Amino acid sequence: MPGEAKPDFSKWHGMDRNAIKWGPVIDETKCVGCGFCVVQCSERRNVFGYDEQKRKAVVLDPENCMVGCNNCQVACLWDAISFPDASGIRDLAKQLVESGKAKEELEERLKKNPGLKLELPP
């Protein structure tokens, strides 16, 4: 359902995703309908859709957007995509690091996926 984060995207480091104001906004006056943003964001997250009548991209589910990601904005050659100020996201990330939660999550993921850990030769 549009407007609701998918269950696997409903949390960001334990925080409710809908409490974090991060997601793309499309300026229809600049959008040329190329679809780069739709492709860039991938089919898994489905943040974007395409309005066939207007021949423009639309934001379907901004809460499915990965917090802090702006790859679609970078991919848009017409500067039609914007995001909120990232300073709030930086503050949240700093809190995660300072609390030790980020380190705990990293260690847990490395245990589950040992192939992610680089083993340096002696």
QUIUR-V754257 format. One line per field, one symbol per residue. phi: phi as a letter, one per 30 degrees, with the letter a starting at -180 (. if undefined). A space follows every 50 residues. Layout:
phi: ???
//
This chain:
phi: .ejbddedcdbbhicddddcdbldbcdedcdcidiedddedidddhdcbb ddddhbdbdcbdddddeidbeddddddchccbbdeddddddddddddddi ddddddddddddbdddddcddd
//
